Amino acid sequence: SASMDRLVSGHSSDMVPAEFAGGLSPIGVEALKAFVQAGGTLICLGQSSGFAVSAFDLPVRDVARSNEDRVFVPGSILRIAIDPTHPLGFGLPRESAAFFASSSAFEAGPSLDTVVRYASQDLLVSGWLEGESILAGRSAVLQARVGGGRVVLLGFPVQHRGQSLATFRLLFNAIQTTP
């Protein structure tokens, strides 16, 4: 879950050992785009979704990030609705819960598959939530077809500690399914 700037430019060698310095660079971004176009899968967790939206010019807006002054969810459990008929939702129940902490809520164009949405009402299961009306019914997990491949946007930390028992399958399904 790194920002677009951090992914492209990385850390400087004064912050990390030299062999770990740097980022994707423009050349790496182009190589990643070619990989997806040729049939590869790019899976983005949290903030890295912003990188994919920009790099692949996806018709997506992160309403949680664009309304940061009105959305405050410091680490809460929210209700989600899952499409178990979609390959990414395979094996999951229609309703579950997800951990949300500085996470994303997407407004997506019709060309993208929404696999998971935040519930349309009564989102909060546990914790603190401000801005429920901004998140309600928004996409939480998306899949975009790009050339012969796809980009999967996982808007919340599906792998978050114990909560992952409810959502980790989304990541495994993204890894195991083909475009």
Secondary structure as UniProt FT lines:
FT   HELIX           4..9
FT   TURN            13..15
FT   HELIX           18..20
FT   HELIX           25..37
FT   TURN            38..39
FT   STRAND          41..45
FT   TURN            46..47
FT   HELIX           48..55
FT   TURN            56..57
FT   STRAND          60..62
FT   HELIX           63..66
FT   TURN            67..70
FT   STRAND          76..82
FT   TURN            84..85
FT   HELIX           87..89
FT   TURN            90..91
FT   STRAND          95..100
FT   STRAND          106..108
FT   TURN            110..111
FT   STRAND          113..118
FT   STRAND          124..126
FT   HELIX           132..135
FT   TURN            136..137
FT   STRAND          139..146
FT   TURN            147..148
FT   STRAND          149..154
FT   TURN            158..159
FT   HELIX           161..163
FT   HELIX           164..176
//
